[in-house]
Amino acid sequence: MVQTIILKSVDTFAEVSSMTALAGLWKKKRADLRNRRIPLFKRYAKNPNDLDLALEIKSIDDQIAKCTQQMQCANQKLELVHAV
């Protein structure tokens, strides 16, 4: 019985560590995308008729949204694991 509890604790710890690392990767990717977006948006603000630039910014915004969604999903899973 004690051995089973220990094994479950080890599995839970490994799962939490994995999810935490994954959330960290999504957070870093989102930060990198935001940093890429800033200079593009500054250029776009000076020339709002540049449709290619607008599309590039939209693509980055979509990727940022995906990262945010993945981070939220990972955080929800972590909350569930901690609740158990």
C-alpha positions in Angstrom: 0.0 0.0 0.0 2.7 2.5 1.0 4.7 1.5 -2.1 1.7 2.1 -4.3 1.3 5.6 -2.8 5.0 6.4 -3.3 4.8 5.2 -7.0 1.7 7.3 -7.6 3.5 10.3 -6.0 6.5 9.8 -8.2 4.3 9.5 -11.3 2.4 12.7 -10.3 5.6 14.6 -9.7 6.9 13.6 -13.1 3.7 14.6 -14.7 3.6 17.9 -12.9 7.3 18.6 -13.8 6.5 17.8 -17.5 3.5 20.0 -17.6 5.4 22.8 -15.9 8.2 22.6 -18.4 5.7 22.5 -21.2 3.9 25.6 -19.9 7.3 27.3 -19.6 8.1 26.5 -23.3 4.8 28.0 -24.4 5.4 31.1 -22.3 8.9 31.6 -23.8 7.6 31.1 -27.3 4.8 33.6 -26.7 7.4 36.1 -25.4 9.6 35.6 -28.4 6.6 36.2 -30.7 5.6 39.3 -28.9 9.2 40.6 -29.2 9.0 39.9 -33.0 5.7 41.7 -33.2 6.7 45.0 -31.6 9.0 46.3 -34.3 6.6 45.1 -37.0 3.7 47.0 -35.4 5.8 50.1 -35.1 6.6 49.9 -38.9 2.9 49.3 -39.6 1.8 52.3 -37.5 3.9 54.5 -39.8 2.5 52.8 -42.9 -1.0 51.4 -42.3 -1.5 50.6 -46.0 1.2 47.9 -46.0 -1.0 44.8 -46.3 1.8 42.4 -46.3 3.0 43.7 -43.0 -0.5 43.6 -41.6 -0.8 39.9 -42.6 2.5 39.1 -41.0 1.4 40.8 -37.8 -1.9 38.9 -37.9 0.0 35.6 -38.3 2.1 36.4 -35.3 -1.0 37.4 -33.3 -2.6 34.0 -34.2 0.5 32.2 -33.0 0.5 34.2 -29.8 -3.2 33.3 -29.2 -2.3 29.6 -29.8 0.5 29.8 -27.2 -1.8 31.5 -24.7 -4.4 28.8 -25.2 -1.8 26.1 -24.7 -0.5 27.8 -21.6 -4.0 28.0 -20.2 -4.7 24.3 -21.0 -1.4 23.3 -19.2 -2.3 25.5 -16.2 -5.7 23.9 -15.9 -4.2 20.4 -16.0 -1.7 21.5 -13.3 -4.6 22.8 -11.2 -6.4 19.5 -11.5 -3.3 17.5 -10.5 -2.7 19.8 -7.5 -6.4 19.4 -6.5 -6.0 15.6 -6.3 
